[in-house]
Amino acid sequence: MRTTTEPPAATSGRRATEPPATVRMRKPHISLFIATACGLGYLPIAPGTWGSLGGLVIAMLPGWMLFLRPSFLGGFATAPPISVGPFEIDRILAEQCALALVIALVGVWSASRVSRFLQKKDPGRVVIDEVSGQHLTLLLGCALPPWAHQSAILPTPRAMGLITSHSALNWKYWLVGFILFRVLDVWKPFPARQAESLPGGWGIMADDWVVAIYAGIVLWLARLAGL
């Protein structure tokens, strides 16, 4: 019994002319979760604004976490500084700086991966840059007490959070810091727009860091004026 088979040469020739299959990157679920700030970037209206609100929440965490600490770590009324040799470091300020560094590093990493996956330079759903920039605005604007006055060591009933043990933030600081960052993020003063040309996640994050420096300086001047 004979069977008809296609000549090997013909089969080989046909396969040779087929285009290679496109290799797609696996969906980076963890990176998407971080880069979109736990899903805020998927909101259909003004995702960047929602990302900035996420930055405000991040800035509240160190102060509010004092409520949950065991007594041996220092309660809300007694947050002892961190001793490093002969130096004493403000505990809340140290935690805020650590938060800023962690958000910046994971932001660059996750934004780079999501940018490659979506094949876009700066995807709109990536808002970890706004989270980082908004948090940095409050950190830079409120960490250094102005010369004119110094806030109470303990937060007042109107305080919504702490940047340092000496910087209790009321609603005015949050509002002014938020508005400043959002306005300057749209304007992108020099060299913020130029920073967007940096490769990968660095370009996505760096322009918001530049904006945060400007906004932080203006916020500090507002505090100096008696805000």
URFENMO-V214194 format. One record per residue. N is the residue number from 1. RES is the residue in one letter. PHI is phi as a letter, one per 40 degrees, with the letter a starting at -180 (none if undefined). Layout:
# URFENMO-V214194
n->{N N}
res->{RES RES}
phi->{PHI PHI}
This chain:
# URFENMO-V214194
n->{1 2 3 4 5 6 7 8 9 10 11 12 13 14 15 16 17 18 19 20 21 22 23 24 25 26 27 28 29 30 31 32 33 34 35 36 37 38 39 40 41 42 43 44 45 46 47 48 49 50 51 52 53 54 55 56 57 58 59 60 61 62 63 64 65 66 67 68 69 70 71 72 73 74 75 76 77 78 79 80 81 82 83 84 85 86 87 88 89 90 91 92 93 94 95 96 97 98 99 100 101 102 103 104 105 106 107 108 109 110 111 112 113 114 115 116 117 118 119 120 121 122 123 124 125 126 127 128 129 130 131 132 133 134 135 136 137 138 139 140 141 142 143 144 145 146 147 148 149 150 151 152 153 154 155 156 157 158 159 160 161 162 163 164 165 166 167 168 169 170 171 172 173 174 175 176 177 178 179 180 181 182 183 184 185 186 187 188 189 190 191 192 193 194 195 196 197 198 199 200 201 202 203 204 205 206 207 208 209 210 211 212 213 214 215 216 217 218 219 220 221 222 223 224 225 226 227}
res->{M R T T T E P P A A T S G R R A T E P P A T V R M R K P H I S L F I A T A C G L G Y L P I A P G T W G S L G G L V I A M L P G W M L F L R P S F L G G F A T A P P I S V G P F E I D R I L A E Q C A L A L V I A L V G V W S A S R V S R F L Q K K D P G R V V I D E V S G Q H L T L L L G C A L P P W A H Q S A I L P T P R A M G L I T S H S A L N W K Y W L V G F I L F R V L D V W K P F P A R Q A E S L P G G W G I M A D D W V V A I Y A G I V L W L A R L A G L}
phi->{none c b c b c d d c c c c c c c c c c c c c c c c c c c c c c c c c c c c f g g c c c c c b f c c c c c c c c c c c d c c d d c c c c c c c c c c c h c c c b b c c c c b g c b b b d c c c c c c c c c c c c c c c c c c c c c c c c c c c c f b c a c c c c b c c c c c c c c c d c c c c b c c c c c c a b c c c c c c d c c b i b c b c b b c c c c c c c c c c c c d c c c c c c c f c d b c c c c c c c c f c c c c c c c c c c d c c c c c c c c c c c c c c h c}
